[in-house]
């Protein structure tokens, strides 16, 4: 589950910047499209998360979200102008990003021992590496066959296919019932009380700093790697895609180093 979940996200998250650059989007337009992911993650917990917690089994709602994500990603693949792509990605963000929390909900509900979560979550990182290397090989084949034609936008249709596969797989997941507890419909607001804890406050601060840094990575790194020198490195999209996976390999190494402490 973690493997497929990560492939649906990693397939497009970095390469879409190069796709928009090939379409002639301005830097501001590229940044605004990436903004949809932040807006989606702000809106979706209030609406989609509330539905998942009280009305639908998690695995079924996960399948629905991935099915809708596939349709919206296919729509995004068809767009060649800024307005169309922005709205497609905004709607996609609303229905896709709750799936990350839903996969965690299903995992914690069924695995019993929470200390095993790291060994399960690492498959998401492996999924990121596999889909990005597969996409790199796909782009490499096109670079050899028709170098004058850009196929970076195909990352969107590949992400749509990955979401379809994930939606079908969700139908085989064990039943994870909703809480159906309507006594505290706004219980998520109580999470803010946790900031009174020093440890939790430090965690939120670190997460905030990381969240500030990540957009620079997704918005600019692939463009820098593919731009001609001296402004950039001058790698082909396939090579740049492989270079980006160095972060995932570093993540696995850090997990191994932290393993004794965990």
GUDO-900058 format. One line per field, with one value per residue (C-alpha): residue number from 1; chain; x, y, z. Coordinates in steps of 0.05 Angstrom, whole numbers, always signed. Example, Ala and Ser with C-alpha at 12.3 -4.5 7.8 and 13.67 -1.06 7.14 Angstrom:
REM residues 2
resi	(1_2)
chain	(A_A)
X	(+246_+273)
Y	(-90_-21)
Z	(+156_+143)
//
This chain:
REM residues 262
resi	(1_2_3_4_5_6_7_8_9_10_11_12_13_14_15_16_17_18_19_20_21_22_23_24_25_26_27_28_29_30_31_32_33_34_35_36_37_38_39_40_41_42_43_44_45_46_47_48_49_50_51_52_53_54_55_56_57_58_59_60_61_62_63_64_65_66_67_68_69_70_71_72_73_74_75_76_77_78_79_80_81_82_83_84_85_86_87_88_89_90_91_92_93_94_95_96_97_98_99_100_101_102_103_104_105_106_107_108_109_110_111_112_113_114_115_116_117_118_119_120_121_122_123_124_125_126_127_128_129_130_131_132_133_134_135_136_137_138_139_140_141_142_143_144_145_146_147_148_149_150_151_152_153_154_155_156_157_158_159_160_161_162_163_164_165_166_167_168_169_170_171_172_173_174_175_176_177_178_179_180_181_182_183_184_185_186_187_188_189_190_191_192_193_194_195_196_197_198_199_200_201_202_203_204_205_206_207_208_209_210_211_212_213_214_215_216_217_218_219_220_221_222_223_224_225_226_227_228_229_230_231_232_233_234_235_236_237_238_239_240_241_242_243_244_245_246_247_248_249_250_251_252_253_254_255_256_257_258_259_260_261_262)
chain	(A_A_A_A_A_A_A_A_A_A_A_A_A_A_A_A_A_A_A_A_A_A_A_A_A_A_A_A_A_A_A_A_A_A_A_A_A_A_A_A_A_A_A_A_A_A_A_A_A_A_A_A_A_A_A_A_A_A_A_A_A_A_A_A_A_A_A_A_A_A_A_A_A_A_A_A_A_A_A_A_A_A_A_A_A_A_A_A_A_A_A_A_A_A_A_A_A_A_A_A_A_A_A_A_A_A_A_A_A_A_A_A_A_A_A_A_A_A_A_A_A_A_A_A_A_A_A_A_A_A_A_A_A_A_A_A_A_A_A_A_A_A_A_A_A_A_A_A_A_A_A_A_A_A_A_A_A_A_A_A_A_A_A_A_A_A_A_A_A_A_A_A_A_A_A_A_A_A_A_A_A_A_A_A_A_A_A_A_A_A_A_A_A_A_A_A_A_A_A_A_A_A_A_A_A_A_A_A_A_A_A_A_A_A_A_A_A_A_A_A_A_A_A_A_A_A_A_A_A_A_A_A_A_A_A_A_A_A_A_A_A_A_A_A_A_A_A_A_A_A_A_A_A_A_A_A_A_A_A_A_A_A)
X	(+0_+55_+93_+34_+14_+84_+88_+24_+53_+126_+110_+92_+115_+183_+176_+115_+160_+198_+132_+106_+171_+166_+95_+122_+95_+127_+164_+105_+55_+97_+99_+23_+10_+52_+13_-48_-16_-12_-84_-108_-76_-109_-179_-181_-175_-235_-280_-253_-223_-289_-325_-273_-275_-350_-385_-342_-293_-222_-204_-266_-256_-183_-205_-254_-201_-151_-203_-220_-146_-135_-190_-164_-92_-114_-150_-86_-47_-93_-82_-34_-53_-42_-114_-135_-75_-83_-156_-141_-84_-124_-181_-131_-97_-163_-179_-108_-72_-122_-99_-33_-69_-116_-60_-31_-99_-106_-35_-40_-109_-85_-11_-19_+53_+65_+140_+135_+112_+182_+191_+125_+135_+203_+166_+139_+210_+226_+164_+189_+256_+225_+175_+226_+277_+223_+203_+276_+284_+219_+245_+313_+281_+244_+307_+342_+283_+256_+299_+264_+197_+185_+152_+159_+84_+74_+90_+18_-13_+35_+12_-60_-46_-13_-74_-119_-76_-78_-154_-163_-114_-152_-211_-170_-148_-176_-238_-223_-289_-303_-309_-380_-369_-406_-398_-338_-345_-288_-241_-184_-181_-160_-95_-72_-71_-13_+31_+34_+81_+153_+170_+110_+124_+195_+167_+119_+174_+220_+163_+148_+220_+222_+156_+185_+246_+210_+177_+245_+265_+203_+196_+268_+314_+293_+294_+364_+389_+361_+378_+439_+504_+524_+455_+444_+476_+452_+427_+373_+306_+321_+387_+358_+302_+354_+393_+332_+327_+391_+346_+307_+371_+394_+327_+337_+408_+382_+328_+382_+425_+366_+343_+381_+350_+280)
Y	(+0_+49_+31_+46_+108_+138_+121_+160_+221_+217_+205_+278_+320_+339_+329_+374_+435_+417_+402_+471_+503_+466_+493_+563_+579_+638_+625_+658_+611_+550_+572_+585_+514_+486_+530_+487_+431_+476_+500_+429_+405_+462_+450_+374_+357_+400_+368_+301_+281_+293_+248_+193_+193_+186_+159_+114_+57_+83_+32_+49_+123_+114_+78_+134_+188_+152_+141_+215_+232_+190_+227_+295_+278_+255_+322_+358_+319_+346_+419_+465_+532_+558_+567_+497_+464_+505_+485_+412_+410_+447_+397_+340_+365_+366_+293_+265_+291_+262_+194_+202_+207_+151_+102_+118_+107_+39_+20_+39_+7_-62_-68_-71_-54_+19_+8_-30_+32_+50_-17_-6_+67_+54_+20_+89_+113_+52_+66_+137_+112_+58_+104_+159_+111_+81_+150_+167_+105_+123_+193_+166_+123_+183_+226_+175_+166_+237_+287_+347_+328_+337_+280_+308_+318_+243_+241_+264_+205_+158_+186_+176_+103_+94_+122_+73_+15_+41_+49_-23_-48_-10_-56_-114_-79_-102_-67_-4_+23_+97_+120_+146_+189_+254_+278_+321_+339_+390_+346_+362_+431_+399_+380_+452_+440_+393_+453_+465_+405_+427_+364_+372_+446_+431_+379_+430_+482_+433_+410_+483_+497_+434_+453_+521_+490_+435_+482_+507_+435_+416_+482_+495_+435_+399_+465_+480_+410_+413_+486_+497_+521_+569_+581_+506_+437_+418_+348_+316_+305_+231_+245_+299_+252_+201_+255_+274_+204_+217_+247_+183_+142_+189_+179_+104_+112_+156_+106_+52_+97_+113_+41_+25_+86_+67)
Z	(+0_+19_-45_-91_-52_-61_-135_-150_-117_-137_-211_-222_-163_-190_-265_-272_-263_-327_-362_-346_-368_-434_-442_-435_-366_-330_-263_-227_-261_-243_-171_-170_-196_-140_-92_-106_-65_-4_-14_-23_+41_+79_+52_+48_+123_+139_+86_+63_+129_+165_+115_+122_+198_+204_+143_+100_+113_+103_+49_+8_+15_-4_-67_-84_-74_-118_-171_-173_-170_-233_-270_-249_-266_-334_-342_-321_-373_-427_-406_-444_-412_-342_-321_-340_-307_-244_-233_-250_-200_-146_-150_-152_-89_-51_-66_-67_-7_+44_+18_+54_+121_+102_+88_+156_+188_+156_+175_+249_+255_+232_+248_+324_+344_+325_+328_+263_+226_+202_+167_+132_+115_+82_+25_+7_-3_-44_-86_-99_-124_-168_-203_-214_-243_-287_-311_-323_-367_-404_-418_-438_-492_-520_-517_-561_-608_-614_-575_-605_-574_-499_-462_-392_-389_-392_-318_-307_-345_-310_-243_-266_-282_-214_-180_-218_-196_-124_-127_-149_-96_-42_-54_-28_+36_+103_+129_+169_+196_+210_+282_+272_+334_+324_+396_+377_+303_+309_+349_+302_+334_+399_+367_+376_+451_+439_+424_+499_+501_+490_+450_+405_+396_+373_+324_+295_+288_+252_+207_+190_+170_+127_+94_+77_+45_+5_-47_-68_-82_-122_-158_-178_-172_-235_-274_-248_-266_-337_-353_-397_-365_-336_-306_-295_-298_-368_-353_-396_-361_-353_-318_-275_-253_-229_-193_-153_-124_-85_-32_-25_-19_+35_+70_+71_+98_+154_+172_+178_+222_+267_+271_+336_+370_+346)
//
